[in-house]
Amino acid sequence: MKEENVSFPNTFILLIFSEYPWLEIPLFGVVLVSYTLILLGNSSIILLSVVEPRLQTPMYFFLDNLSVLDLCVTCTIVPQLLTTLWSLEKTIASWGCITQAYLFHWTSCTECALLAVMAFDRYVAICHPLRYTLIMHAWACVWLAAVSWSSGLANSLLQSTLTLRLSFCGRHTLDHFFCEVPALIKLACGDTTVNDLSLALGAIPFGMVAPLLVLISYTFIVRAVIKLPSAEGRQKALSTCSSHLVVVTMYFGPGIYIYLQPPSKSSQAKFMSFFYCIITPLLNPLIYTLRNKDMKAAWKRIL
C-alpha cells in the first residue's frame, strides 16, 4: 500500500462560521467596516504621537506599541477572513496558515506583556510621581518594550516550530476562521503531549503572570488613590487609568474564556475569538481617544 502522507497539508480548509451560512454576507460587511476603522484609528494614534510633542511621553510610547500590535494582529487575520467570507472556496495555503499562526501568537503574547508594562507605568506615575521621570526614562521604556516584543517572539517561535513537527494524517479541515496554534494541535493525529505541555508552560508568563502583575499594580494604585486628600485628585488619578483598565478587561477576559472552553463549545469560542481579534482592536483607539483629554486636545490642534 502507498504510504500515507503525514506531513503538513498543502492547504487547509477553514470552516469559519459554516454552522451559520446566512451570517457570512452580513459578517463580511461588518468585518470590512471594522478593518477600515481599525487601520484609521490605530494609525491616527501613532501619527498623533509622532507629530504632537505633548504626547511624546512613556504612556503614549507604550500606547503606540499597542496600536502597532493591533494593526499587526488585524492585518494578519482580517484579509484572509474577508477572502473566505466572500468566496466559495474556504482554503488557505499551508505557508499562509503557519505564518498566520506564528504572527498571531507573537502579537498576542507581546500584547499580554505590554499591557502589564503599561500597568506598571501607571503605578509609577500615581504612586511615585516625583520619581516618575527618573524611573521611566527613555531607555527604560525602550528596554521594557523590547522585552515585551522579544518574549512574545521567543514563545511564538517555540510553539510554531513544535506545531510544524506534528503529523496530520491528511487532516486539513480547521474548525476556525483563522489558523491558530491550539486549533492546529487539535487537528494533529499523532502524540501532542509535548505541544500541549509547551503551550501550557508558555501560557504561564503571558496568561497568568501578566494579568497578576496588572492586578498587583492596580491594587497599589487604588490604595494610593484612596489616600489622596481631595476628591478632584482622586478623580484625576483614576481617569488616567480607566482607559487602560477597560482595555485590559476586554483583552484578558475573552482570551481566558477562549482557552478555558471545552472542545464541544467551539462555536462559542469562535465568536469570542472574533471579539478578541477584531472588536477589541477596533475599540482600543476609541477608548484611548474619547476618554483621554490629551488625545482630544491634540486632535483639535491638528484639525
Sequence and secondary structure as in RCSB ss.txt:
>XXXX:A:sequence
MKEENVSFPNTFILLIFSEYPWLEIPLFGVVLVSYTLILLGNSSIILLSVVEPRLQTPMYFFLDNLSVLDLCVTC
TIVPQLLTTLWSLEKTIASWGCITQAYLFHWTSCTECALLAVMAFDRYVAICHPLRYTLIMHAWACVWLAAVSWS
SGLANSLLQSTLTLRLSFCGRHTLDHFFCEVPALIKLACGDTTVNDLSLALGAIPFGMVAPLLVLISYTFIVRAV
IKLPSAEGRQKALSTCSSHLVVVTMYFGPGIYIYLQPPSKSSQAKFMSFFYCIITPLLNPLIYTLRNKDMKAAWK
RIL
>XXXX:A:secstr
      S  SEEEE TTTT GGGHHHHHHHHHHHHHHHHHHHHHHHHHHHH GGG SHHHHHHHHHHHHHHHHHH
HHHHHHHHHHHSS  EEEHHHHHHHHHHHHHHHHHHHHHHHHHHHHHHHHHHSGGGHHHHS HHHHHHHHHHHHH
HHHHHHHHHHHHHHT   TT  EESSSS  HHHHHHH  S  HHHHHHHHHHHIIIIIIHHHHHHHHHHHHHHHH
HT SSHHHHHHHHHHHHHHHHHHHHHHHHHHHHHH  GGGHHHHHHHHHIIIIIHHHHHHHHHHHT HHHHHHHH
HH 
